[in-house]
Every structure is written in structure tokens, then in C-alpha cells.
Amino acid sequence: MGELLKVPTMADYMAEGKQPEVLFWVGSAGSFDDRAKKITKAFVKILNKADVDFAVLGTEESCTGDVAKRAGNEFLFQMQALMNIEVLNAYEVKKIVTCDPHSFNCLKNEYPNLGGTYEVLHHTQFIKELIESGRFKVEGGVYKGKRITFHDPCYLGRANNEYDAPRALLKTTKADIVEMKRHKSTGLCCGAGGAQMFKEPEKGDMDVNVLRTEDALKTNPNIIATGCPYCNTMMTDGVKAKEKEADISVLDIAELIANSEEL
């Protein structure tokens, strides 16, 4: 990622009296978590390469309120959501894309009740659109012969019934895609959803992320692909718990696509 990435803000666009094609909602993980920042950069690289006119909110972006809502604090959720809706509506935002399925689900399904109605896409859906419209081409066979298994994020798959976009993108990498026994609608949660990411697990025989990692390991993969920064953390921790980090990478689909482009 040596090249300079172009990331304009909505304030920049407004100053020029212009409207971008899409607002990129970075999300808390993509903004602050060092690992997730790499996913953000990979996606921006794709947007730049496809000449997508996009902008971010920058410091005007706040947490969607998803975690507060899942943890049961509806009051805090509505406060956070209304603050964001005020900003989004002031900028007359119509279309939003995000790498975080939690933000995707929240913006798409829960903001309309509070006055924030937008077309919301997960980054895998948007990249698929770019490829299908000929704006972006995946070239190079850096992953040819590699075995990739995809872990379905709960808020993309079961909550929003999107199983095809991530798999369509993985196929473009020319890798061998191998499915876990539990996948698509029967996929197991990584253990981070519902605000569980931010608390210690209850007592039991095994952490959920380790159980899910075992599902993935049964496919004998070189790479575990994810479409969510929280899934990425949980699966990475699971791979470490199984002492397989030397053999298996955990990568977001945006990273796989951006890396394919480099060759």
C-alpha cells in the first residue's frame, strides 16, 4: 500500500458544491482498530482504482449505535443514530457503502424508523456491482491453487440474506473455494455479534470463535476469508488459539481483491 490513497470528505465535496456517488461509512473498527484499518485501506484502493467518486464523513462520523442497541441500551442507540442521521441528511446522502455488516444492517434496517432512509450496500455487493458494470477488473492469479473458505458474517448472511456477493468475488481470485459444513443459512456466529465482542465469554467448554475456527480448519484452508472486521478478529484469535497462524491467513474479501490486483 505504498501509493497515496485519495480519501475526500463530505465537507470537501460540499465546499465545492458537489455530491459524491457514494458515501463510504468507515465504522468504528475500520477507523480505530489497527487490523481493520488495513481492510479500510484495501477497499479505498479498490474505489480509487475503479475511479469511484466517494467521500467519508471523517470526524463527523460517529458510532452507528449498533453495539448499544444489541446490549439493550435503546436510549443510547437512538441518541447516536439521530446524531448521525442529522449529519447524513444535512449532506443529502443517498447511497452508503460499508465494510462492516453491523453498520450495514443498522443503517439499512434500523435508521429508516428514525428518519434516515438511504440505499445501503455492503462492500462485497458494491465491488460486485463495479465488476459487473466493467468499472473494475480483477486480474492476476496470485491466489490460484490456494484453498479459501468463507465465513458468513451473521449480519450480512442470516440477517440480510446476502450469500452470493462475497462468493462471486472470491471466484474472481481463481482460488479453490471450499465451503465449511455449516455455511450460508446454517453458518455459525464467530462469537462477536450482539455486543459479545466487548465482554468476556460465559463459562463453558470452548469459546465460540474457537469452535467456528475448528469448522474452518476442517476444510484444510490456506486462507479464511471474512467480510466483517469483527469476524476477522475472532477468526484470527481462533487461528492463534489453534497455533495455526504460520499456515493460515485470515483476510477480508476486500484485501483478497486488492491483493489480486497487484499482480
C-alpha positions, -999 to +999 in steps of 0.1 A: +000+000+000+028+024-008+008+046-031-011+076-019-048+069-013-073+095-021-100+099+006-120+131+004-146+141+030-182+151+025-172+186+038-147+188+009-174+180-016-199+204+000-173+232-002-171+225-040-209+223-043-207+186-054-222+154-043-202+121-044-217+089-060-214+071-027-206+078+010-181+053+025-192+046+061-159+035+077-172+023+110-156+022+144-134-009+137-123+004+103-114+037+118-096+027+151-086-009+150-051-014+135-060-047+118-093-034+104-076-002+091-059-025+066-094-036+053-104+001+050-072+008+030-078-022+007-113-010+000-102+026-007-076+012-030-103-006-050-125+026-050-096+047-063-087+021-090-123+020-102-125+058-102-154+059-078-164+093-067-167+087-030-164+105+003-162+098+040-176+118+069-143+118+087-145+133+122-183+138+116-189+101+116-199+086+150-207+051+161-239+038+144-252+028+179-254-009+169-235-021+200-256+000+224-288-014+208-276-050+209-266-046+245-300-033+254-295+004+257-322+017+232-319+052+246-282+055+238-287+039+204-314+064+194-291+093+206-262+081+185-284+072+155-302+106+155-269+125+156-257+105+125-290+109+107-288+147+112-254+148+096-263+124+068-295+142+059-277+176+060-253+163+034-283+148+014-266+114+014-285+089-008-262+059-011-239+044+016-213+016+014-196+000+044-172-029+051-189-036+084-221-058+083-232-044+117-232-009+104-247-022+071-276-038+090-281-009+113-281+018+086-302-002+063-329-016+086-329+005+118-322+040+107-353+044+085-376+043+116-357+073+129-358+094+097-327+081+079-335+063+047-306+055+024-296+029-002-271+009+019-246-017+004-221-040+019-187-036+003-189-070-013-221-060-030-206-027-042-174-043-055-196-069-073-215-040-089-182-024-100-170-056-117-204-063-134-206-028-148-170-031-161-156-004-139-132-027-121-114-059-133-098-085-111-066-096-128-037-117-118-037-152-103-019-146-070-044-170-052-046-196-079-042-231-063-049-217-028-078-231-008-101-204+006-131-210+029-155-181+036-171-174+070-205-158+066-210-128+088-243-131+107-255-096+098-247-100+061-259-136+057-287-146+080-299-111+089-299-098+053-298-129+031-267-119+012-247-150+005-239-146-032-219-114-035-189-125-013-187-158-031-189-143-065-160-121-056-140-150-042-144-168-075-127-140-094-095-146-075-092-180-093-087-198-059-104-230-049-134-221-028-142-247-002-173-245+020-175-253+056-201-278+067-220-250+084-223-222+059-248-198+044-280-200+064-266-227+087-234-207+093-222-204+129-216-170+145-180-161+151-189-150+187-186-112+183-222-103+174-248-089+197-221-068+215-204-100+227-172-087+212-168-063+242-173-087+271-157-118+285-174-151+274-195-170+298-181-202+314-182-233+291-160-259+274-149-237+244-151-202+231-174-198+201-147-183+179-125-214+185-154-237+177-160-217+144-123-218+136-124-256+140-152-256+114-129-237+091-099-259+097-118-290+087-118-276+051-079-276+052-077-239+040-047-217+032-070-187+038-101-180+059-120-152+042-143-128+060-165-099+052-166-083+086-138-067+108-152-083+139-153-118+123-118-111+112-106-105+148-125-136+162-112-159+134-077-146+138-078-152+175-092-187+168-063-195+144-039-183+171-056-205+197-051-235+174-015-224+168-020-223+130-011-187+123+020-197+104+000-217+079-034-199+077-041-163+069-074-145+078-082-119+052-112-097+043-125-101+008-115-065+000-079-074+008-081-105-014-094-085-043-069-056-037-040-081-035-052-099-067-049-066-084-012-062-075-001-089-100 
